[in-house]
Each structure stands twice: as C-alpha cells, then as structure tokens.
C-alpha cells in the first residue's frame, strides 16, 4: 500500500516487478531458502542444492499443470 493507504495500480506493480524478475528464481536461492521451500511443498530437503532446485522445479511444474 501507498502511505496514503491506497492500493498500487496494476501498472505500478508491473513496473516494479520487472526490477525483481531475476531475483526470485530458484537459481538465486541459497540453501536455507531451498530447504524451507522443500519443507513447505512436502519434499525431502536432502541432497545437493542442485537436486533441491530440480525437485522444486518438478513440483512447481506439477502444481502449475494442476491449476491449468
């Protein structure tokens, strides 16, 4: 929300979201974040960081496919 208490417009959200596009990808997450996401999605947080990223990617693809 703005300091005035108003919701940001869609244009404002899109404009600012472009600043963060590369920040929120699995490749940029550190191990504690990967482990937390695995636990959230009921995956075993065991293995290398790349294995955790792969498991998360598969789970997220499955969730997306279910949504469609």
mmCIF file as Biopython writes it, N, C-alpha, C and O atoms, coordinates in Angstrom:
data_model
#
loop_
_atom_site.group_PDB
_atom_site.id
_atom_site.type_symbol
_atom_site.label_atom_id
_atom_site.label_alt_id
_atom_site.label_comp_id
_atom_site.label_asym_id
_atom_site.label_entity_id
_atom_site.label_seq_id
_atom_site.pdbx_PDB_ins_code
_atom_site.Cartn_x
_atom_site.Cartn_y
_atom_site.Cartn_z
_atom_site.occupancy
_atom_site.B_iso_or_equiv
_atom_site.auth_seq_id
_atom_site.auth_asym_id
_atom_site.pdbx_PDB_model_num
ATOM 1   N N  . UNK A ? 1  ? 0.830  -1.188  0.000   1.0 0.0 1  A 1 
ATOM 2   C CA . UNK A ? 1  ? 0.000  0.000   0.000   1.0 0.0 1  A 1 
ATOM 3   C C  . UNK A ? 1  ? 0.869  1.245   0.000   1.0 0.0 1  A 1 
ATOM 4   O O  . UNK A ? 1  ? 1.992  1.251   0.505   1.0 0.0 1  A 1 
ATOM 5   N N  . UNK A ? 2  ? 0.326  2.271   -0.570  1.0 0.0 2  A 1 
ATOM 6   C CA . UNK A ? 2  ? 0.985  3.566   -0.523  1.0 0.0 2  A 1 
ATOM 7   C C  . UNK A ? 2  ? 0.851  4.122   0.889   1.0 0.0 2  A 1 
ATOM 8   O O  . UNK A ? 2  ? 0.038  3.642   1.679   1.0 0.0 2  A 1 
ATOM 9   N N  . UNK A ? 3  ? 1.634  5.113   1.194   1.0 0.0 3  A 1 
ATOM 10  C CA . UNK A ? 3  ? 1.499  5.759   2.501   1.0 0.0 3  A 1 
ATOM 11  C C  . UNK A ? 3  ? 0.106  6.335   2.689   1.0 0.0 3  A 1 
ATOM 12  O O  . UNK A ? 3  ? -0.372 6.467   3.816   1.0 0.0 3  A 1 
ATOM 13  N N  . UNK A ? 4  ? -0.544 6.678   1.581   1.0 0.0 4  A 1 
ATOM 14  C CA . UNK A ? 4  ? -1.898 7.229   1.660   1.0 0.0 4  A 1 
ATOM 15  C C  . UNK A ? 4  ? -2.922 6.138   1.974   1.0 0.0 4  A 1 
ATOM 16  O O  . UNK A ? 4  ? -4.085 6.448   2.236   1.0 0.0 4  A 1 
ATOM 17  N N  . UNK A ? 5  ? -2.511 4.866   1.953   1.0 0.0 5  A 1 
ATOM 18  C CA . UNK A ? 5  ? -3.417 3.772   2.230   1.0 0.0 5  A 1 
ATOM 19  C C  . UNK A ? 5  ? -4.082 3.217   0.989   1.0 0.0 5  A 1 
ATOM 20  O O  . UNK A ? 5  ? -4.907 2.310   1.092   1.0 0.0 5  A 1 
ATOM 21  N N  . UNK A ? 6  ? -3.744 3.742   -0.193  1.0 0.0 6  A 1 
ATOM 22  C CA . UNK A ? 6  ? -4.336 3.262   -1.435  1.0 0.0 6  A 1 
ATOM 23  C C  . UNK A ? 6  ? -3.535 2.087   -1.979  1.0 0.0 6  A 1 
ATOM 24  O O  . UNK A ? 6  ? -2.319 2.011   -1.798  1.0 0.0 6  A 1 
ATOM 25  N N  . UNK A ? 7  ? -4.228 1.178   -2.643  1.0 0.0 7  A 1 
ATOM 26  C CA . UNK A ? 7  ? -3.565 0.051   -3.290  1.0 0.0 7  A 1 
ATOM 27  C C  . UNK A ? 7  ? -2.812 0.552   -4.519  1.0 0.0 7  A 1 
ATOM 28  O O  . UNK A ? 7  ? -3.288 1.458   -5.204  1.0 0.0 7  A 1 
ATOM 29  N N  . UNK A ? 8  ? -1.644 -0.023  -4.810  1.0 0.0 8  A 1 
ATOM 30  C CA . UNK A ? 8  ? -0.924 0.373   -6.034  1.0 0.0 8  A 1 
ATOM 31  C C  . UNK A ? 8  ? -1.698 -0.084  -7.260  1.0 0.0 8  A 1 
ATOM 32  O O  . UNK A ? 8  ? -2.423 -1.077  -7.217  1.0 0.0 8  A 1 
ATOM 33  N N  . UNK A ? 9  ? -1.538 0.639   -8.338  1.0 0.0 9  A 1 
ATOM 34  C CA . UNK A ? 9  ? -2.202 0.268   -9.587  1.0 0.0 9  A 1 
ATOM 35  C C  . UNK A ? 9  ? -1.483 -0.927  -10.207 1.0 0.0 9  A 1 
ATOM 36  O O  . UNK A ? 9  ? -0.348 -1.243  -9.851  1.0 0.0 9  A 1 
ATOM 37  N N  . UNK A ? 10 ? -2.163 -1.576  -11.131 1.0 0.0 10 A 1 
ATOM 38  C CA . UNK A ? 10 ? -1.558 -2.704  -11.845 1.0 0.0 10 A 1 
ATOM 39  C C  . UNK A ? 10 ? -0.305 -2.249  -12.584 1.0 0.0 10 A 1 
ATOM 40  O O  . UNK A ? 10 ? 0.693  -2.969  -12.621 1.0 0.0 10 A 1 
ATOM 41  N N  . UNK A ? 11 ? -0.354 -1.059  -13.169 1.0 0.0 11 A 1 
ATOM 42  C CA . UNK A ? 11 ? 0.810  -0.532  -13.890 1.0 0.0 11 A 1 
ATOM 43  C C  . UNK A ? 11 ? 1.998  -0.356  -12.955 1.0 0.0 11 A 1 
ATOM 44  O O  . UNK A ? 11 ? 3.132  -0.654  -13.329 1.0 0.0 11 A 1 
ATOM 45  N N  . UNK A ? 12 ? 1.749  0.123   -11.749 1.0 0.0 12 A 1 
ATOM 46  C CA . UNK A ? 12 ? 2.838  0.295   -10.781 1.0 0.0 12 A 1 
ATOM 47  C C  . UNK A ? 12 ? 3.433  -1.048  -10.385 1.0 0.0 12 A 1 
ATOM 48  O O  . UNK A ? 12 ? 4.651  -1.187  -10.281 1.0 0.0 12 A 1 
ATOM 49  N N  . UNK A ? 13 ? 2.582  -2.026  -10.167 1.0 0.0 13 A 1 
ATOM 50  C CA . UNK A ? 13 ? 3.066  -3.353  -9.782  1.0 0.0 13 A 1 
ATOM 51  C C  . UNK A ? 13 ? 3.927  -3.947  -10.890 1.0 0.0 13 A 1 
ATOM 52  O O  . UNK A ? 13 ? 5.004  -4.482  -10.626 1.0 0.0 13 A 1 
ATOM 53  N N  . UNK A ? 14 ? 3.449  -3.853  -12.133 1.0 0.0 14 A 1 
ATOM 54  C CA . UNK A ? 14 ? 4.204  -4.393  -13.267 1.0 0.0 14 A 1 
ATOM 55  C C  . UNK A ? 14 ? 5.535  -3.665  -13.416 1.0 0.0 14 A 1 
ATOM 56  O O  . UNK A ? 14 ? 6.567  -4.292  -13.657 1.0 0.0 14 A 1 
ATOM 57  N N  . UNK A ? 15 ? 5.509  -2.349  -13.273 1.0 0.0 15 A 1 
ATOM 58  C CA . UNK A ? 15 ? 6.736  -1.569  -13.423 1.0 0.0 15 A 1 
ATOM 59  C C  . UNK A ? 15 ? 7.785  -1.984  -12.385 1.0 0.0 15 A 1 
ATOM 60  O O  . UNK A ? 15 ? 8.958  -2.143  -12.720 1.0 0.0 15 A 1 
ATOM 61  N N  . UNK A ? 16 ? 7.371  -2.158  -11.145 1.0 0.0 16 A 1 
ATOM 62  C CA . UNK A ? 16 ? 8.326  -2.517  -10.105 1.0 0.0 16 A 1 
ATOM 63  C C  . UNK A ? 16 ? 8.680  -4.000  -10.121 1.0 0.0 16 A 1 
ATOM 64  O O  . UNK A ? 16 ? 9.781  -4.370  -9.713  1.0 0.0 16 A 1 
ATOM 65  N N  . UNK A ? 17 ? 7.776  -4.850  -10.582 1.0 0.0 17 A 1 
ATOM 66  C CA . UNK A ? 17 ? 8.076  -6.280  -10.599 1.0 0.0 17 A 1 
ATOM 67  C C  . UNK A ? 17 ? 9.217  -6.601  -11.558 1.0 0.0 17 A 1 
ATOM 68  O O  . UNK A ? 17 ? 9.953  -7.565  -11.346 1.0 0.0 17 A 1 
ATOM 69  N N  . UNK A ? 18 ? 9.368  -5.802  -12.608 1.0 0.0 18 A 1 
ATOM 70  C CA . UNK A ? 18 ? 10.456 -6.026  -13.556 1.0 0.0 18 A 1 
ATOM 71  C C  . UNK A ? 18 ? 11.819 -5.883  -12.896 1.0 0.0 18 A 1 
ATOM 72  O O  . UNK A ? 18 ? 12.798 -6.466  -13.361 1.0 0.0 18 A 1 
ATOM 73  N N  . UNK A ? 19 ? 11.890 -5.110  -11.814 1.0 0.0 19 A 1 
ATOM 74  C CA . UNK A ? 19 ? 13.151 -4.940  -11.104 1.0 0.0 19 A 1 
ATOM 75  C C  . UNK A ? 19 ? 13.564 -6.214  -10.392 1.0 0.0 19 A 1 
ATOM 76  O O  . UNK A ? 19 ? 14.745 -6.398  -10.094 1.0 0.0 19 A 1 
ATOM 77  N N  . UNK A ? 20 ? 12.613 -7.101  -10.111 1.0 0.0 20 A 1 
ATOM 78  C CA . UNK A ? 20 ? 12.882 -8.293  -9.316  1.0 0.0 20 A 1 
ATOM 79  C C  . UNK A ? 20 ? 12.804 -9.588  -10.105 1.0 0.0 20 A 1 
ATOM 80  O O  . UNK A ? 20 ? 12.890 -10.663 -9.512  1.0 0.0 20 A 1 
ATOM 81  N N  . UNK A ? 21 ? 12.647 -9.524  -11.408 1.0 0.0 21 A 1 
ATOM 82  C CA . UNK A ? 21 ? 12.460 -10.738 -12.201 1.0 0.0 21 A 1 
ATOM 83  C C  . UNK A ? 21 ? 13.564 -11.758 -11.987 1.0 0.0 21 A 1 
ATOM 84  O O  . UNK A ? 21 ? 13.275 -12.946 -11.846 1.0 0.0 21 A 1 
ATOM 85  N N  . UNK A ? 22 ? 14.794 -11.342 -11.960 1.0 0.0 22 A 1 
ATOM 86  C CA . UNK A ? 22 ? 15.909 -12.275 -11.815 1.0 0.0 22 A 1 
ATOM 87  C C  . UNK A ? 22 ? 16.208 -12.629 -10.365 1.0 0.0 22 A 1 
ATOM 88  O O  . UNK A ? 22 ? 16.954 -13.573 -10.104 1.0 0.0 22 A 1 
ATOM 89  N N  . UNK A ? 23 ? 15.649 -11.902 -9.436  1.0 0.0 23 A 1 
ATOM 90  C CA . UNK A ? 23 ? 15.973 -12.115 -8.032  1.0 0.0 23 A 1 
ATOM 91  C C  . UNK A ? 23 ? 15.266 -13.327 -7.440  1.0 0.0 23 A 1 
ATOM 92  O O  . UNK A ? 23 ? 15.782 -13.934 -6.501  1.0 0.0 23 A 1 
ATOM 93  N N  . UNK A ? 24 ? 14.106 -13.693 -7.960  1.0 0.0 24 A 1 
ATOM 94  C CA . UNK A ? 24 ? 13.294 -14.709 -7.314  1.0 0.0 24 A 1 
ATOM 95  C C  . UNK A ? 24 ? 13.262 -16.030 -8.067  1.0 0.0 24 A 1 
ATOM 96  O O  . UNK A ? 24 ? 12.248 -16.727 -8.039  1.0 0.0 24 A 1 
ATOM 97  N N  . UNK A ? 25 ? 14.329 -16.381 -8.727  1.0 0.0 25 A 1 
ATOM 98  C CA . UNK A ? 25 ? 14.383 -17.660 -9.410  1.0 0.0 25 A 1 
ATOM 99  C C  . UNK A ? 25 ? 15.075 -18.679 -8.513  1.0 0.0 25 A 1 
ATOM 100 O O  . UNK A ? 25 ? 15.834 -18.313 -7.616  1.0 0.0 25 A 1 
ATOM 101 N N  . UNK A ? 26 ? 14.812 -19.941 -8.756  1.0 0.0 26 A 1 
ATOM 102 C CA . UNK A ? 26 ? 15.410 -20.991 -7.936  1.0 0.0 26 A 1 
ATOM 103 C C  . UNK A ? 26 ? 16.931 -20.943 -7.963  1.0 0.0 26 A 1 
ATOM 104 O O  . UNK A ? 26 ? 17.585 -21.277 -6.976  1.0 0.0 26 A 1 
ATOM 105 N N  . UNK A ? 27 ? 17.493 -20.526 -9.093  1.0 0.0 27 A 1 
ATOM 106 C CA . UNK A ? 27 ? 18.949 -20.492 -9.219  1.0 0.0 27 A 1 
ATOM 107 C C  . UNK A ? 27 ? 19.600 -19.506 -8.253  1.0 0.0 27 A 1 
ATOM 108 O O  . UNK A ? 27 ? 20.767 -19.662 -7.895  1.0 0.0 27 A 1 
ATOM 109 N N  . UNK A ? 28 ? 18.855 -18.506 -7.837  1.0 0.0 28 A 1 
ATOM 110 C CA . UNK A ? 28 ? 19.421 -17.475 -6.961  1.0 0.0 28 A 1 
ATOM 111 C C  . UNK A ? 28 ? 19.159 -17.733 -5.475  1.0 0.0 28 A 1 
ATOM 112 O O  . UNK A ? 28 ? 19.620 -16.964 -4.631  1.0 0.0 28 A 1 
ATOM 113 N N  . UNK A ? 29 ? 18.436 -18.790 -5.142  1.0 0.0 29 A 1 
ATOM 114 C CA . UNK A ? 29 ? 18.129 -19.064 -3.741  1.0 0.0 29 A 1 
ATOM 115 C C  . UNK A ? 29 ? 19.285 -19.795 -3.068  1.0 0.0 29 A 1 
ATOM 116 O O  . UNK A ? 29 ? 19.927 -20.659 -3.666  1.0 0.0 29 A 1 
ATOM 117 N N  . UNK A ? 30 ? 19.533 -19.437 -1.832  1.0 0.0 30 A 1 
ATOM 118 C CA . UNK A ? 30 ? 20.559 -20.101 -1.026  1.0 0.0 30 A 1 
ATOM 119 C C  . UNK A ? 30 ? 19.957 -21.349 -0.381  1.0 0.0 30 A 1 
ATOM 120 O O  . UNK A ? 30 ? 18.738 -21.525 -0.378  1.0 0.0 30 A 1 
ATOM 121 N N  . UNK A ? 31 ? 20.806 -22.204 0.157   1.0 0.0 31 A 1 
ATOM 122 C CA . UNK A ? 31 ? 20.353 -23.480 0.713   1.0 0.0 31 A 1 
ATOM 123 C C  . UNK A ? 31 ? 19.245 -23.332 1.769   1.0 0.0 31 A 1 
ATOM 124 O O  . UNK A ? 31 ? 18.264 -24.073 1.701   1.0 0.0 31 A 1 
ATOM 125 N N  . UNK A ? 32 ? 19.351 -22.423 2.730   1.0 0.0 32 A 1 
ATOM 126 C CA . UNK A ? 32 ? 18.261 -22.320 3.716   1.0 0.0 32 A 1 
ATOM 127 C C  . UNK A ? 32 ? 16.902 -22.022 3.069   1.0 0.0 32 A 1 
ATOM 128 O O  . UNK A ? 32 ? 15.873 -22.527 3.519   1.0 0.0 32 A 1 
ATOM 129 N N  . UNK A ? 33 ? 16.904 -21.213 2.029   1.0 0.0 33 A 1 
ATOM 130 C CA . UNK A ? 33 ? 15.661 -20.902 1.326   1.0 0.0 33 A 1 
ATOM 131 C C  . UNK A ? 33 ? 15.150 -22.117 0.560   1.0 0.0 33 A 1 
ATOM 132 O O  . UNK A ? 33 ? 13.948 -22.383 0.538   1.0 0.0 33 A 1 
ATOM 133 N N  . UNK A ? 34 ? 16.064 -22.850 -0.064  1.0 0.0 34 A 1 
ATOM 134 C CA . UNK A ? 34 ? 15.685 -24.067 -0.790  1.0 0.0 34 A 1 
ATOM 135 C C  . UNK A ? 34 ? 15.095 -25.101 0.161   1.0 0.0 34 A 1 
ATOM 136 O O  . UNK A ? 34 ? 14.081 -25.726 -0.147  1.0 0.0 34 A 1 
ATOM 137 N N  . UNK A ? 35 ? 15.724 -25.279 1.304   1.0 0.0 35 A 1 
ATOM 138 C CA . UNK A ? 35 ? 15.239 -26.235 2.305   1.0 0.0 35 A 1 
ATOM 139 C C  . UNK A ? 35 ? 13.852 -25.825 2.793   1.0 0.0 35 A 1 
ATOM 140 O O  . UNK A ? 35 ? 12.967 -26.670 2.928   1.0 0.0 35 A 1 
ATOM 141 N N  . UNK A ? 36 ? 13.659 -24.538 3.056   1.0 0.0 36 A 1 
ATOM 142 C CA . UNK A ? 36 ? 12.362 -24.053 3.525   1.0 0.0 36 A 1 
ATOM 143 C C  . UNK A ? 36 ? 11.275 -24.303 2.480   1.0 0.0 36 A 1 
ATOM 144 O O  . UNK A ? 36 ? 10.169 -24.718 2.826   1.0 0.0 36 A 1 
ATOM 145 N N  . UNK A ? 37 ? 11.577 -24.057 1.216   1.0 0.0 37 A 1 
ATOM 146 C CA . UNK A ? 37 ? 10.602 -24.305 0.151   1.0 0.0 37 A 1 
ATOM 147 C C  . UNK A ? 37 ? 10.291 -25.795 0.032   1.0 0.0 37 A 1 
ATOM 148 O O  . UNK A ? 37 ? 9.139  -26.177 -0.173  1.0 0.0 37 A 1 
ATOM 149 N N  . UNK A ? 38 ? 11.317 -26.634 0.162   1.0 0.0 38 A 1 
ATOM 150 C CA . UNK A ? 38 ? 11.090 -28.078 0.113   1.0 0.0 38 A 1 
ATOM 151 C C  . UNK A ? 38 ? 10.138 -28.503 1.233   1.0 0.0 38 A 1 
ATOM 152 O O  . UNK A ? 38 ? 9.198  -29.262 0.998   1.0 0.0 38 A 1 
ATOM 153 N N  . UNK A ? 39 ? 10.379 -28.019 2.428   1.0 0.0 39 A 1 
ATOM 154 C CA . UNK A ? 39 ? 9.514  -28.370 3.554   1.0 0.0 39 A 1 
ATOM 155 C C  . UNK A ? 39 ? 8.095  -27.874 3.314   1.0 0.0 39 A 1 
ATOM 156 O O  . UNK A ? 39 ? 7.130  -28.581 3.604   1.0 0.0 39 A 1 
ATOM 157 N N  . UNK A ? 40 ? 7.967  -26.670 2.789   1.0 0.0 40 A 1 
ATOM 158 C CA . UNK A ? 40 ? 6.656  -26.099 2.502   1.0 0.0 40 A 1 
ATOM 159 C C  . UNK A ? 40 ? 5.886  -26.941 1.496   1.0 0.0 40 A 1 
ATOM 160 O O  . UNK A ? 40 ? 4.673  -27.113 1.617   1.0 0.0 40 A 1 
ATOM 161 N N  . UNK A ? 41 ? 6.601  -27.467 0.499   1.0 0.0 41 A 1 
ATOM 162 C CA . UNK A ? 41 ? 5.970  -28.259 -0.552  1.0 0.0 41 A 1 
ATOM 163 C C  . UNK A ? 41 ? 6.032  -29.756 -0.281  1.0 0.0 41 A 1 
ATOM 164 O O  . UNK A ? 41 ? 5.794  -30.569 -1.174  1.0 0.0 41 A 1 
ATOM 165 N N  . UNK A ? 42 ? 6.356  -30.116 0.972   1.0 0.0 42 A 1 
ATOM 166 C CA . UNK A ? 42 ? 6.390  -31.501 1.436   1.0 0.0 42 A 1 
ATOM 167 C C  . UNK A ? 42 ? 7.356  -32.373 0.643   1.0 0.0 42 A 1 
ATOM 168 O O  . UNK A ? 42 ? 7.050  -33.517 0.306   1.0 0.0 42 A 1 
ATOM 169 N N  . UNK A ? 43 ? 8.533  -31.811 0.351   1.0 0.0 43 A 1 
ATOM 170 C CA . UNK A ? 43 ? 9.616  -32.546 -0.289  1.0 0.0 43 A 1 
ATOM 171 C C  . UNK A ? 43 ? 10.706 -32.790 0.744   1.0 0.0 43 A 1 
ATOM 172 O O  . UNK A ? 43 ? 10.870 -32.009 1.681   1.0 0.0 43 A 1 
ATOM 173 N N  . UNK A ? 44 ? 11.447 -33.872 0.569   1.0 0.0 44 A 1 
ATOM 174 C CA . UNK A ? 44 ? 12.567 -34.144 1.466   1.0 0.0 44 A 1 
ATOM 175 C C  . UNK A ? 44 ? 13.724 -33.203 1.127   1.0 0.0 44 A 1 
ATOM 176 O O  . UNK A ? 44 ? 14.208 -33.218 -0.005  1.0 0.0 44 A 1 
ATOM 177 N N  . UNK A ? 45 ? 14.178 -32.389 2.078   1.0 0.0 45 A 1 
ATOM 178 C CA . UNK A ? 45 ? 15.279 -31.452 1.806   1.0 0.0 45 A 1 
ATOM 179 C C  . UNK A ? 45 ? 16.642 -32.120 1.936   1.0 0.0 45 A 1 
ATOM 180 O O  . UNK A ? 45 ? 17.495 -31.661 2.695   1.0 0.0 45 A 1 
ATOM 181 N N  . UNK A ? 46 ? 16.843 -33.201 1.197   1.0 0.0 46 A 1 
ATOM 182 C CA . UNK A ? 46 ? 18.090 -33.970 1.269   1.0 0.0 46 A 1 
ATOM 183 C C  . UNK A ? 46 ? 18.756 -33.936 -0.100  1.0 0.0 46 A 1 
ATOM 184 O O  . UNK A ? 46 ? 18.097 -34.111 -1.125  1.0 0.0 46 A 1 
ATOM 185 N N  . UNK A ? 47 ? 20.061 -33.711 -0.110  1.0 0.0 47 A 1 
ATOM 186 C CA . UNK A ? 47 ? 20.801 -33.719 -1.361  1.0 0.0 47 A 1 
ATOM 187 C C  . UNK A ? 47 ? 21.482 -32.387 -1.605  1.0 0.0 47 A 1 
ATOM 188 O O  . UNK A ? 47 ? 21.468 -31.489 -0.763  1.0 0.0 47 A 1 
ATOM 189 N N  . UNK A ? 48 ? 22.069 -32.289 -2.766  1.0 0.0 48 A 1 
ATOM 190 C CA . UNK A ? 48 ? 22.782 -31.062 -3.122  1.0 0.0 48 A 1 
ATOM 191 C C  . UNK A ? 48 ? 21.776 -29.947 -3.427  1.0 0.0 48 A 1 
ATOM 192 O O  . UNK A ? 48 ? 20.586 -30.197 -3.617  1.0 0.0 48 A 1 
ATOM 193 N N  . UNK A ? 49 ? 22.274 -28.738 -3.468  1.0 0.0 49 A 1 
ATOM 194 C CA . UNK A ? 49 ? 21.420 -27.601 -3.811  1.0 0.0 49 A 1 
ATOM 195 C C  . UNK A ? 49 ? 20.787 -27.787 -5.186  1.0 0.0 49 A 1 
ATOM 196 O O  . UNK A ? 49 ? 19.614 -27.470 -5.384  1.0 0.0 49 A 1 
ATOM 197 N N  . UNK A ? 50 ? 21.567 -28.303 -6.136  1.0 0.0 50 A 1 
ATOM 198 C CA . UNK A ? 50 ? 21.021 -28.524 -7.477  1.0 0.0 50 A 1 
ATOM 199 C C  . UNK A ? 50 ? 19.910 -29.565 -7.473  1.0 0.0 50 A 1 
ATOM 200 O O  . UNK A ? 50 ? 18.939 -29.431 -8.218  1.0 0.0 50 A 1 
ATOM 201 N N  . UNK A ? 51 ? 20.038 -30.597 -6.649  1.0 0.0 51 A 1 
ATOM 202 C CA . UNK A ? 51 ? 18.982 -31.600 -6.547  1.0 0.0 51 A 1 
ATOM 203 C C  . UNK A ? 51 ? 17.727 -30.973 -5.947  1.0 0.0 51 A 1 
ATOM 204 O O  . UNK A ? 51 ? 16.620 -31.239 -6.415  1.0 0.0 51 A 1 
ATOM 205 N N  . UNK A ? 52 ? 17.887 -30.148 -4.925  1.0 0.0 52 A 1 
ATOM 206 C CA . UNK A ? 52 ? 16.730 -29.473 -4.326  1.0 0.0 52 A 1 
ATOM 207 C C  . UNK A ? 52 ? 16.051 -28.568 -5.347  1.0 0.0 52 A 1 
ATOM 208 O O  . UNK A ? 52 ? 14.823 -28.529 -5.426  1.0 0.0 52 A 1 
ATOM 209 N N  . UNK A ? 53 ? 16.842 -27.846 -6.123  1.0 0.0 53 A 1 
ATOM 210 C CA . UNK A ? 53 ? 16.277 -26.978 -7.175  1.0 0.0 53 A 1 
ATOM 211 C C  . UNK A ? 53 ? 15.486 -27.803 -8.188  1.0 0.0 53 A 1 
ATOM 212 O O  . UNK A ? 53 ? 14.397 -27.410 -8.607  1.0 0.0 53 A 1 
ATOM 213 N N  . UNK A ? 54 ? 16.040 -28.943 -8.575  1.0 0.0 54 A 1 
ATOM 214 C CA . UNK A ? 54 ? 15.376 -29.810 -9.549  1.0 0.0 54 A 1 
ATOM 215 C C  . UNK A ? 54 ? 14.058 -30.341 -8.997  1.0 0.0 54 A 1 
ATOM 216 O O  . UNK A ? 54 ? 13.043 -30.329 -9.694  1.0 0.0 54 A 1 
ATOM 217 N N  . UNK A ? 55 ? 14.069 -30.809 -7.746  1.0 0.0 55 A 1 
ATOM 218 C CA . UNK A ? 55 ? 12.847 -31.316 -7.120  1.0 0.0 55 A 1 
ATOM 219 C C  . UNK A ? 55 ? 11.792 -30.209 -7.029  1.0 0.0 55 A 1 
ATOM 220 O O  . UNK A ? 55 ? 10.614 -30.440 -7.302  1.0 0.0 55 A 1 
ATOM 221 N N  . UNK A ? 56 ? 12.221 -29.023 -6.649  1.0 0.0 56 A 1 
ATOM 222 C CA . UNK A ? 56 ? 11.296 -27.898 -6.552  1.0 0.0 56 A 1 
ATOM 223 C C  . UNK A ? 56 ? 10.721 -27.539 -7.917  1.0 0.0 56 A 1 
ATOM 224 O O  . UNK A ? 56 ? 9.525  -27.275 -8.045  1.0 0.0 56 A 1 
ATOM 225 N N  . UNK A ? 57 ? 11.569 -27.529 -8.925  1.0 0.0 57 A 1 
ATOM 226 C CA . UNK A ? 57 ? 11.115 -27.210 -10.282 1.0 0.0 57 A 1 
ATOM 227 C C  . UNK A ? 57 ? 10.046 -28.203 -10.732 1.0 0.0 57 A 1 
ATOM 228 O O  . UNK A ? 57 ? 9.018  -27.802 -11.278 1.0 0.0 57 A 1 
ATOM 229 N N  . UNK A ? 58 ? 10.282 -29.493 -10.505 1.0 0.0 58 A 1 
ATOM 230 C CA . UNK A ? 58 ? 9.297  -30.500 -10.888 1.0 0.0 58 A 1 
ATOM 231 C C  . UNK A ? 58 ? 7.989  -30.317 -10.129 1.0 0.0 58 A 1 
ATOM 232 O O  . UNK A ? 58 ? 6.910  -30.405 -10.715 1.0 0.0 58 A 1 
ATOM 233 N N  . UNK A ? 59 ? 8.083  -30.062 -8.828  1.0 0.0 59 A 1 
ATOM 234 C CA . UNK A ? 59 ? 6.862  -29.890 -8.020  1.0 0.0 59 A 1 
ATOM 235 C C  . UNK A ? 59 ? 6.094  -28.661 -8.476  1.0 0.0 59 A 1 
ATOM 236 O O  . UNK A ? 59 ? 4.869  -28.703 -8.583  1.0 0.0 59 A 1 
ATOM 237 N N  . UNK A ? 60 ? 6.795  -27.569 -8.746  1.0 0.0 60 A 1 
ATOM 238 C CA . UNK A ? 60 ? 6.131  -26.350 -9.191  1.0 0.0 60 A 1 
ATOM 239 C C  . UNK A ? 60 ? 5.478  -26.539 -10.558 1.0 0.0 60 A 1 
ATOM 240 O O  . UNK A ? 60 ? 4.395  -26.009 -10.808 1.0 0.0 60 A 1 
ATOM 241 N N  . UNK A ? 61 ? 6.130  -27.291 -11.440 1.0 0.0 61 A 1 
ATOM 242 C CA . UNK A ? 61 ? 5.524  -27.591 -12.750 1.0 0.0 61 A 1 
ATOM 243 C C  . UNK A ? 61 ? 4.248  -28.409 -12.582 1.0 0.0 61 A 1 
ATOM 244 O O  . UNK A ? 61 ? 3.254  -28.169 -13.268 1.0 0.0 61 A 1 
ATOM 245 N N  . UNK A ? 62 ? 4.280  -29.380 -11.661 1.0 0.0 62 A 1 
ATOM 246 C CA . UNK A ? 62 ? 3.092  -30.194 -11.405 1.0 0.0 62 A 1 
ATOM 247 C C  . UNK A ? 62 ? 1.953  -29.348 -10.854 1.0 0.0 62 A 1 
ATOM 248 O O  . UNK A ? 62 ? 0.801  -29.515 -11.255 1.0 0.0 62 A 1 
ATOM 249 N N  . UNK A ? 63 ? 2.265  -28.452 -9.949  1.0 0.0 63 A 1 
ATOM 250 C CA . UNK A ? 63 ? 1.250  -27.563 -9.383  1.0 0.0 63 A 1 
ATOM 251 C C  . UNK A ? 63 ? 0.651  -26.679 -10.469 1.0 0.0 63 A 1 
ATOM 252 O O  . UNK A ? 63 ? -0.564 -26.493 -10.528 1.0 0.0 63 A 1 
ATOM 253 N N  . UNK A ? 64 ? 1.506  -26.137 -11.326 1.0 0.0 64 A 1 
ATOM 254 C CA . UNK A ? 64 ? 1.042  -25.289 -12.411 1.0 0.0 64 A 1 
ATOM 255 C C  . UNK A ? 64 ? 0.142  -26.078 -13.363 1.0 0.0 64 A 1 
ATOM 256 O O  . UNK A ? 64 ? -0.897 -25.579 -13.795 1.0 0.0 64 A 1 
ATOM 257 N N  . UNK A ? 65 ? 0.542  -27.311 -13.689 1.0 0.0 65 A 1 
ATOM 258 C CA . UNK A ? 65 ? -0.268 -28.142 -14.586 1.0 0.0 65 A 1 
ATOM 259 C C  . UNK A ? 65 ? -1.626 -28.449 -13.962 1.0 0.0 65 A 1 
ATOM 260 O O  . UNK A ? 65 ? -2.641 -28.442 -14.659 1.0 0.0 65 A 1 
ATOM 261 N N  . UNK A ? 66 ? -1.656 -28.715 -12.670 1.0 0.0 66 A 1 
ATOM 262 C CA . UNK A ? 66 ? -2.922 -28.960 -11.980 1.0 0.0 66 A 1 
ATOM 263 C C  . UNK A ? 66 ? -3.822 -27.729 -12.015 1.0 0.0 66 A 1 
ATOM 264 O O  . UNK A ? 66 ? -5.038 -27.843 -12.165 1.0 0.0 66 A 1 
ATOM 265 N N  . UNK A ? 67 ? -3.226 -26.572 -11.879 1.0 0.0 67 A 1 
ATOM 266 C CA . UNK A ? 67 ? -4.000 -25.329 -11.896 1.0 0.0 67 A 1 
ATOM 267 C C  . UNK A ? 67 ? -4.635 -25.075 -13.250 1.0 0.0 67 A 1 
ATOM 268 O O  . UNK A ? 67 ? -5.735 -24.530 -13.339 1.0 0.0 67 A 1 
ATOM 269 N N  . UNK A ? 68 ? -3.931 -25.475 -14.309 1.0 0.0 68 A 1 
ATOM 270 C CA . UNK A ? 68 ? -4.456 -25.236 -15.654 1.0 0.0 68 A 1 
ATOM 271 C C  . UNK A ? 68 ? -5.527 -26.242 -15.962 1.0 0.0 68 A 1 
ATOM 272 O O  . UNK A ? 68 ? -6.103 -26.217 -17.050 1.0 0.0 68 A 1 
#
